Amino acid sequence: MCIALPVQIVRPGPVSALCRGRNGEEEVTMLLVGEQPAGAWVLSFLGWAREVISERQAREIDLALDGLQEIMDGAESIDVDRHFPGLAREVPA
């Protein structure tokens, strides 16, 4: 399964940037989102920055991925409120 992962820019550049995320450091192509400053967060998909996101969004995505990893590792249940903050707030109309 391929999904976009949040990464934080460590060393910016106009074409690519060194980024750090849950899987360590990677060089990410920035052509779709433009050059971003050090410390900015982007969603990286197959080595390309696809979207600029907030630190909060990055944290929430990482929490959700942690929860999914726990399930894949055999956990019978997870703390949904911890791994998916705000999900209970999202009540359909």
C-alpha positions in Angstrom: 0.0 0.0 0.0 1.3 3.4 -0.9 0.3 6.4 1.2 1.7 9.9 1.6 3.7 10.4 4.8 4.4 13.7 6.7 8.0 14.8 6.6 9.6 18.0 7.9 12.0 19.9 5.8 15.6 19.9 7.2 17.5 21.5 4.3 15.3 23.3 1.8 16.0 23.7 -1.9 14.1 24.9 -5.0 14.1 21.5 -6.7 14.5 19.1 -3.8 14.8 19.2 0.0 16.3 17.0 2.6 13.4 15.9 4.8 12.9 13.9 8.0 9.9 11.8 8.9 8.9 8.5 10.5 11.1 6.5 8.1 14.2 8.7 8.6 15.7 11.1 6.1 14.9 11.3 2.5 15.4 13.6 -0.5 12.0 14.9 -1.6 11.2 16.6 -4.9 9.6 20.0 -4.3 8.5 20.9 -7.8 4.7 20.4 -7.1 4.6 22.6 -4.0 7.5 25.0 -4.5 10.4 25.7 -2.2 9.4 25.7 1.4 11.4 26.9 4.5 13.3 24.6 6.9 10.8 23.4 9.5 7.8 23.3 7.1 5.8 20.1 6.8 4.8 18.4 3.6 3.1 15.2 2.6 5.6 13.0 0.7 4.3 10.4 -1.8 6.9 8.3 -3.7 9.6 11.0 -3.1 7.5 14.0 -4.2 6.0 16.7 -1.9 2.3 16.7 -2.8 0.9 19.1 -0.2 2.1 21.6 2.4 0.5 20.7 5.8 0.6 22.1 9.3 2.5 20.6 12.2 -0.8 19.6 13.8 -1.8 17.8 10.6 1.5 16.0 10.5 1.2 14.9 14.2 -2.4 13.7 13.7 -1.4 11.7 10.6 1.5 10.1 12.5 -0.8 9.2 15.4 -3.2 7.5 13.0 -0.4 5.6 11.3 0.9 4.5 14.7 -2.6 3.1 15.5 -2.8 1.3 12.1 0.7 -0.1 12.8 -0.4 -1.4 16.2 -3.3 -3.2 14.5 -1.1 -4.7 11.8 1.3 -5.9 14.5 -1.6 -7.8 16.1 -3.2 -5.5 18.7 -6.8 -6.5 19.3 -7.8 -2.9 19.9 -6.3 0.6 20.0 -7.1 3.8 21.8 -9.2 5.4 19.1 -9.3 8.8 20.9 -5.5 8.9 21.1 -4.8 7.7 17.5 -7.6 9.5 15.8 -8.1 12.8 17.7 -11.1 14.7 16.6 -12.8 11.6 15.0 -15.5 11.7 17.7 -16.0 15.4 16.9 -16.7 14.6 13.3 -20.4 13.8 13.6 -22.2 13.5 10.3 -25.1 15.9 9.7 
